[in-house]
């Protein structure tokens, strides 16, 4: 039985699908949910100085504000009767997730796969992969419905190709 579910949210379709699954689990298990929204500070890969005319402080402020909007929208989706907490941190997402597991005493992570585009839906994103390898608690990785359809199509195609190879 799960008591505390950590749900990283980033506004993606995959994170939304994960939140839907987490809400269902929390309702059945009478568990609490912690929504985690992590944002990274802005870095220029071309050097230490930003290009002329770019206001890095404004970019970071906008990014933090967007992160807060995403967290609020996710919180609004959690129905009354389910205990919910929100954590917003400035840290690499995978590191933030692992740190929150330790801080919050969670016993399950439910997160989106973060795949992008139809082919990438077949693979886990780098954050999901990192968390899967580093987590000491169970991790449920959820694909958005569009990717689930792509996965089903991919599996059906593999099955047909394998069948054709045997004939």
C-alpha angles and dihedrals in degrees: 000000000000122000104174124033122192114208118186109206130193105160094261124132089246093055090047090053090048091052091052090053092045092052090052091049093046091051093050096041097037087235130154123240128221115197113208122198116182126186129186125226113248116265129185111220093197094067144306095291123072118231116271113277096024114120102208093182090055091047091052092045090051091048092051091047091050090049090053091050090051091050092049093049090051091048090051088058093059107093124233112270095047115098107233134182129184127215121188117187139173100228141101105290098236092048091046092052094051092045091049091052089058095042098045102039092233121174100197137032117205111189142159121255090234092215115162125209126003097287095043090053085075091063132056117248121247094257092052091046093050093049092047090055097043105036121105091196131061117284123204111199114201127197122209112250093256090058092045087058090050091049091050090049091048092050092046090051091049089050092050092047092049090049092049091051091058095053 
